[in-house]
Amino acid sequence: MSKIWQNSEVIIWTQNLLNSYENRLNRALIERKSDLEEQAKSLFLAPFVVVSHDTKSDPIFNYGNQTALNLWEISFLDLLKTPSRKTVKDTISEAERAKMLDTAKKKGYIDHYQGIRITSTGRLFKIENAIVWNITNAHGIYLGQAATFAEWQFL
């Protein structure tokens, strides 16, 4: 059985994530290697969270690295069925969250985002200093949004 990062779709998606991050923030999310599978492995095993969702009106997660899976207490396949809003346990309204995501979409990214999230088992945690950025492909077509953060605290 192959590892998640060996899946060709994950390898391609990793390139979209990494390239979009670099294009928006003018810095690398991880050290880039020439081998694309190695880049996918490095991102998947990174000690910080990386998640992304698609472009649907109710976005569904389409990627989460191992740190994200551990934090949300969920499998990769179950994450891929989860609307991103289901992991949010904020005091902000859906309208405020939609506005924040829209701002990120228009600007290309936002940083210093914080909020309360909920795991698949109901545990609450606070994230701080998250970066949310737009994902595009090599042709500039919008594919969704991603987030990364390394600071969280269970409540």
N, C-alpha and C positions, 0 to 999 in steps of 0.2 A: 504494500500500500504506500503510495507516494505521500510526501509531506505537502501541506497546504501551499507552501511557497513554490512547489514544483509544478503546480497547475498552470497551464499556459495562460488562462484567463487572469489568474492572480499575478503572474509575471507582467502581463500587459498593463493591468490595472495599477500595479506598483509603479510602473514608469509614468503613467498619467499622474499619480499622486505626487511622486518626487519631482517631476518636471514642473507641474503646476505650482508646487510649493516654492521651488527655486525662482520661477518666473514672477510670482507675486511678492515674495519676501526678499529676493536677492541674496539668498543664502541656502545652503544645502540642509535638508532635514537629517540625512545620514551621509556618511562618507560613501561616495559613489565608486563603484568598481566597474570594470569593463564587462564582467559576466553578469547578465541580467538576472539569472536565477540567484546568484549570490546577493544581488541587491534586494531581490524579493525576500530572501532568507533573512538578511540583515534587518529589514524593516519589520518583518513578521516577529523576529525575536528581540526587537529593540526594547530597552528597559522603560520606555515611555509609551503612553497610549496613542494609537492612531486608529481612527474609525472614519468611515465615509458612508454617505447615503446617496441614493439616486435622485432623479429629477421629478419623480411623481409628485402630485399635489399633496399626498401624504407620504413623504419619503421613507423608503425602506433601506435599512443598512445593506451595503453590498461589500463591505470589508471591515475587518477588525483584526488587529494583530494580537499576539498571544497575551500581551499585558492587558489589553482591553477585554479579551475573553475571560481572563482570570478575574479582573476587577468586576465585570458585570456578571460573573458566575454563569456563563453561558457557553454553549458549543458554537463553533464556527457556523455549522449548518442552521442551528436555531437562530443565531444572530441574523442570518440572511433572510429570515422570515419576519423580522421585527421592525415595525415602524419606529423611526428614531424618536418620535415624541413619546413612545412608551417607556423610554429610559429617563425621561425628564420628570423631576419632582420639584419643580420650582414654585416659588410664590408668584412668579411673573405669570401673566395670563398668556394664553395661546397667541393672542394678538401681539403682545409684546415680543414673544419669541419669534413669531413670523416676521416682525419688523426687524429684529436683530439679524435674522438669516437673510432678509432682503437687503439690508445694509451691507452685509458681507458679500452678497451676490453683486451688488452695484460697485462697491469699492474694490472687490477682488479678495479681500480678507479683512478680518478684524483680529485684534490681539487683546490680551488681558481680560478675556471673557471668564466669567465665573458663574457657577450655578450649582444647584443640588440635583443629583442624579439618583436613580434607584436601580438596584441590581435585579436580576431575574428572581431572586429569592426574597426581595423586599427590603434589603438593607439600603440605607441612605448614605450617600457620601457627597462631599463638597469638592468641586474641582475649582482650581484657581489658575490664572495665567494661561488659559487655553487660547490657542490660535485656531480660528475657523477660516478656511480658504476655499475658493472656487476651484473645481477640477475641470480642466479642459483637455482635449486631445491635441495632437500635433497640428491640427487644422483650426484650432481655436474654438471648437464646438464645445459648448457647456455640457458637462456630464454629471454634475452634482456638487456636493460640498464635502469637505473633510475637516476633521478636528484632530488636534494633538495637544497633549498636556502631560506633564510629569509630576504635577502636584495635586494630591487628593488626600482627603481625610475622612474617615468613616465617622458618622454622627451617632 
